[in-house]
Amino acid sequence: MGGRGRQKFTGIPTIRGKFIVLTLVLTVIPMVVLTFTFYRIAAHSLGEKSEALAMQSRQMSENYVNATLSDLNDLTNAILGNPDVQATLENKPEDDYEYLRNDETLSMVVRAQTQTKPYITSSLIYAANGGPKHSLYQGNVSVRFGGLPTLEEARVYYRRLLADQPMMWMAHSSFESGRGMADDRLYVGKLLRKTTGDYAPLGFLLLEIDKASLFRGLAFHETDGNTQMWVLDQKGEPVYRLPEQAVADKSLLRQIAKSAVDKPMLTKDWRTWNGRQTMISYGPLNEGQWTLLQKVDQSVLFEDARQIGAWTIWTFLIALVSGWMLSYRLSDTIRRPLLQLSRLMAVDGSTSATSSAKVSDDPAPVIFNPKDEVGQIGERFLHMMQKNHELYGQVYEALLSRKQAEFRALQAQINPHFLYNTLESLKGMALANGQRDMAEVIGAFGKCFRISLSYGREQISLGQEVEHVSAYVKVQQFRFRNSFEWICEVEEDICGFYVPKLILQPLVENAIYHGLKGRTDRGYIMLSGTREGDALRLTVSDDGGGIGAERLDDIRKSLDAERGSAIGFGLRNVHERLRHYGPQYGLSVTSEPGTYTSVTLWAPIRTE
């Protein structure tokens, strides 16, 4: 199948046809995939944002209602804690006159607390120890209450508060006088207790609340048949709804109220609401006694996504047609310069048969547009061929020079080996003539020379480096007639590590020529070596005249400077080679005038 596809593609005779087919393969198919993917991502993102906005709206409503209910709870606590209320309810009135004074006192307290609460339409206070005639105090005459309840009804309600919960909400009046009233009112009862002593119950406070005024903060929602807000009690009965004509399956509301017990906070859930797919979310109200439910149809959440999908399809179709026309026109702009380049190749083929000397003399047979990329390639084609001939000669010369350099390097290796063999012969002659000191010095010099060669290696073991510097010291001791003593204390377990070649000899040379210069008595030069962490520490010390403070400061600055006259080539060379491994390696100098000089070398731990 793949072979037949390639044959069909290569069978297209023109560049224009191939360009258009290639454009379809490389652009149309990715455009389809990207368009579909973009639509899916956009729909998913917009849907999630719409869901998040819907849940934020529900949470704002939930916070508003809870704040209102909390404010109402604070109001009942303020009434309960009022000293006049406490005194009135604790003491039983002696006569009707005192009862009327108490009623006026309680009415003033309640009015003072509820005058800023427009949703409170009426109030009722029951005094448990007021007796048959002096137990009920009504804040104002309420048609909703339908007058005062009977004393027995008040006592029954009082016992319910004592048994069930200190604060009770009801969707309907629990008294016979209030039966049959409209369902636009709510009732909340609060158990009243002493605020001191044994906190004994004193009675209850009953408030009548207008639903529309209590839930007016929910009116900012644009509710309709697709978006609705519901307040349910623990049994799933509607306490309030927006819009007021909203209808729902009562069994579904009971299921949601039951689910609110297990999951007090529902992020989102999809259910069938009156035959339509709907997102619902809910949260607790009034300390869990109610549930705020929000319902949003799927059509509302994904309306923007559907519009984006339609616009995406139209945009894709327009881009497809425009791209087809543009690729047809652009193919001509590519085809014409390529035909010119093809003719240039034919001209180059004709000139290639001639001598290379004439290639650079032949004029270009085709004129190209210098602003066109293909034209620029054509203009440089002949120039490239001319350069190729020049490069052939340069490569030949380079190969010849390389062979000559290799021959000189081989010859240079023969000379040091000849000198080393000559030293060995001289050592043998000295031994044969009984000149052991001379033989020993010649041997040491030969060993020093042999280790310096090291078969061209740049890295040698520390043991070989110590052997080399010891041989160098032996030659110098012979030269200076043993005017100094050599002490070498390098730990054996570090001699197997590798270090750059010839890093100790310049340090010892400085100690001999500068440290012990001008001494008439016997001097000492000491080499010590140890391992410290991941580094080798090698120190060359002498007991010579030392270095002055100003001179020592110049030496330390010269070590890290690119150029400096305070130190010689040898120390700088050693320092720079060690710094190649890192800034923590190199040389450091310490000295005390008239006492000593120490040069410490830090090198990395290397096993090869």
RADA-V867016 format. One record per backbone hydrogen bond with DSSP energy under -1.0 kcal/mol. CO is the residue of the C=O (numbers start at 1). NH is the residue of the N-H. E is the energy in kcal/mol with one decimal. If there is no record, write none. Layout:
co/nh/e
CO/NH/E
CO/NH/E
//
This chain:
co/nh/e
1/5/-2.0
2/6/-2.0
3/7/-2.2
4/8/-2.3
5/9/-2.0
6/10/-3.0
7/11/-1.5
9/12/-1.3
14/18/-1.9
15/19/-3.0
16/20/-2.4
17/21/-2.5
18/22/-2.9
19/23/-2.3
20/24/-2.3
21/25/-2.4
22/26/-3.1
23/27/-2.2
24/29/-1.4
27/31/-2.5
28/32/-2.5
29/33/-2.4
30/34/-3.4
31/35/-2.9
32/36/-2.5
33/37/-2.8
34/38/-3.2
35/39/-2.6
36/40/-2.4
37/41/-2.8
38/42/-3.2
39/43/-3.1
40/44/-2.5
41/45/-3.1
42/46/-3.2
43/47/-2.5
44/48/-2.4
45/49/-2.6
46/50/-2.8
47/51/-2.6
48/52/-2.8
49/53/-2.8
50/54/-2.4
51/55/-2.5
52/56/-2.5
53/57/-2.3
54/58/-2.2
55/59/-2.5
56/60/-2.4
57/61/-2.1
58/62/-2.5
59/63/-2.8
60/64/-2.3
61/65/-2.7
62/66/-2.5
63/67/-2.2
64/68/-2.4
65/69/-2.9
66/70/-2.5
67/71/-2.3
68/72/-2.1
69/73/-2.2
70/74/-2.4
71/75/-2.0
72/76/-2.1
73/77/-2.0
74/78/-2.2
75/79/-2.3
76/80/-2.5
77/81/-2.5
82/86/-2.4
83/87/-2.7
84/88/-2.4
85/89/-2.4
86/90/-1.8
87/91/-1.4
95/99/-1.8
96/100/-2.4
97/101/-2.0
98/102/-2.6
99/103/-2.5
100/104/-2.2
101/105/-2.5
102/106/-2.9
103/107/-2.3
104/108/-2.2
105/109/-2.1
106/110/-2.6
107/111/-2.7
108/112/-2.4
109/113/-1.6
110/114/-2.2
111/115/-1.4
114/117/-1.7
117/120/-1.8
119/210/-2.9
122/208/-2.9
123/139/-2.0
124/206/-3.5
125/137/-2.9
126/204/-1.5
127/130/-1.5
135/127/-3.2
137/125/-2.9
142/146/-1.3
142/147/-1.1
150/154/-2.1
151/155/-2.1
152/156/-2.4
153/157/-2.3
154/158/-2.2
155/159/-2.5
156/160/-1.8
157/161/-1.9
158/162/-2.0
159/163/-2.2
160/164/-3.3
166/191/-3.4
168/189/-3.1
170/187/-2.5
175/178/-1.2
176/179/-1.2
178/181/-1.2
184/211/-2.0
186/209/-3.2
187/170/-2.9
188/207/-2.7
189/168/-2.6
190/205/-2.8
192/202/-3.7
192/203/-1.5
196/199/-1.5
200/194/-2.3
202/128/-3.0
203/192/-3.0
204/126/-2.9
205/190/-3.0
206/124/-2.3
207/188/-2.0
208/121/-2.7
208/122/-1.3
209/186/-2.7
210/214/-2.2
211/215/-2.6
215/218/-1.9
216/219/-1.7
218/221/-1.6
221/223/-1.7
226/297/-1.9
227/224/-2.0
228/295/-2.5
229/242/-2.6
230/293/-3.5
231/239/-4.1
231/240/-1.5
232/291/-2.3
233/236/-1.7
237/233/-2.3
240/231/-3.0
242/229/-2.4
243/246/-1.9
249/253/-1.9
250/254/-2.1
251/255/-2.0
252/256/-2.4
253/257/-2.5
254/258/-2.1
255/259/-2.5
256/260/-1.9
259/263/-3.1
269/280/-3.0
271/278/-2.7
273/276/-1.3
276/273/-3.0
277/298/-2.2
278/271/-2.7
279/296/-2.5
280/269/-1.4
281/294/-2.8
282/266/-2.0
283/292/-2.7
285/290/-2.1
286/289/-1.3
290/285/-2.4
291/232/-2.7
292/283/-1.6
293/230/-3.0
294/281/-1.7
295/228/-2.5
296/279/-3.0
297/301/-1.4
298/302/-2.0
302/306/-1.8
303/307/-1.8
304/308/-2.4
305/309/-2.2
306/310/-2.0
307/311/-2.4
308/312/-2.5
309/313/-1.9
310/314/-2.1
311/315/-2.5
312/316/-2.3
313/317/-2.2
314/318/-2.3
315/319/-2.5
316/320/-2.3
317/321/-2.2
318/322/-2.5
319/323/-2.6
320/324/-2.0
321/325/-2.1
322/326/-2.5
323/327/-2.5
324/328/-1.7
325/329/-1.7
326/330/-2.8
327/331/-1.6
330/334/-1.1
331/335/-2.4
332/336/-2.1
334/338/-1.4
335/339/-2.0
336/340/-1.8
337/341/-2.4
338/342/-2.2
339/343/-1.9
340/344/-1.9
341/345/-2.1
342/346/-1.8
343/347/-2.1
344/348/-2.6
345/349/-2.1
346/350/-1.6
347/351/-2.0
348/352/-1.7
351/354/-1.2
355/358/-1.2
358/362/-1.3
369/372/-1.8
372/376/-2.2
373/377/-1.9
374/378/-2.2
375/379/-2.3
376/380/-1.5
380/384/-2.1
381/385/-1.9
382/386/-2.3
383/387/-2.2
384/388/-2.1
385/389/-1.7
386/390/-1.7
387/391/-2.7
388/392/-2.2
389/393/-1.4
390/394/-1.9
391/395/-3.1
392/396/-2.0
393/397/-2.2
394/398/-2.4
395/399/-2.5
396/400/-2.1
397/401/-2.4
398/402/-2.2
399/403/-2.1
400/404/-2.0
401/405/-2.4
402/406/-2.5
403/407/-1.9
404/408/-2.2
405/409/-2.6
406/410/-2.2
407/411/-2.2
408/412/-2.4
409/413/-1.5
410/414/-1.1
411/415/-1.3
412/416/-1.1
413/417/-1.3
414/418/-2.1
415/419/-2.2
416/420/-2.6
417/421/-2.4
418/422/-1.9
419/423/-2.1
420/424/-1.9
421/425/-1.7
422/426/-2.3
423/427/-2.4
424/428/-1.9
425/429/-2.1
426/430/-2.3
427/431/-2.1
428/432/-2.1
429/433/-1.5
430/435/-2.6
431/434/-1.3
434/436/-1.4
435/439/-2.2
436/440/-2.7
437/441/-2.3
438/442/-2.6
439/443/-2.4
440/444/-2.4
441/445/-2.8
442/446/-2.4
443/447/-2.6
444/448/-2.6
445/449/-2.2
446/450/-2.7
447/451/-2.6
448/452/-1.6
449/453/-1.6
450/454/-2.1
453/456/-2.3
454/457/-2.2
458/501/-2.3
460/499/-2.9
461/465/-2.1
462/466/-2.5
463/467/-2.2
464/468/-2.3
465/469/-2.3
466/470/-2.3
467/471/-2.0
468/472/-2.2
469/473/-2.2
470/474/-2.0
471/475/-1.8
472/476/-2.0
473/477/-2.8
474/478/-1.8
475/479/-1.8
476/480/-2.8
477/482/-3.4
483/523/-1.8
485/525/-2.6
487/527/-3.0
489/529/-1.8
491/494/-1.2
492/495/-1.3
494/497/-1.3
495/463/-2.3
497/462/-2.9
499/460/-2.2
504/508/-2.2
505/509/-2.6
506/510/-1.9
507/511/-1.9
508/512/-2.1
509/513/-2.6
510/514/-2.5
510/515/-1.5
511/516/-1.3
515/545/-1.3
516/519/-1.6
523/485/-2.6
524/543/-1.3
525/487/-2.6
526/541/-2.5
527/489/-3.6
528/539/-2.6
529/491/-1.9
530/537/-3.0
532/535/-1.0
534/605/-1.2
535/532/-2.6
536/603/-2.1
537/530/-2.1
538/601/-3.9
539/528/-2.3
540/599/-2.4
541/526/-2.7
542/597/-1.8
545/594/-4.0
548/552/-2.8
549/553/-2.0
550/554/-1.8
551/555/-2.1
552/556/-2.1
553/557/-2.0
554/558/-2.1
555/559/-1.4
568/572/-1.7
569/573/-2.7
570/574/-2.2
571/575/-2.6
572/576/-2.7
573/577/-2.1
574/578/-1.9
575/579/-2.1
578/581/-1.8
579/582/-1.0
582/585/-1.7
586/602/-2.7
588/600/-2.9
590/598/-3.1
592/595/-2.4
592/596/-1.5
596/592/-2.3
597/542/-2.1
598/590/-2.7
599/540/-2.4
600/588/-1.9
601/538/-2.6
602/586/-1.7
603/536/-3.6
606/498/-3.0
//
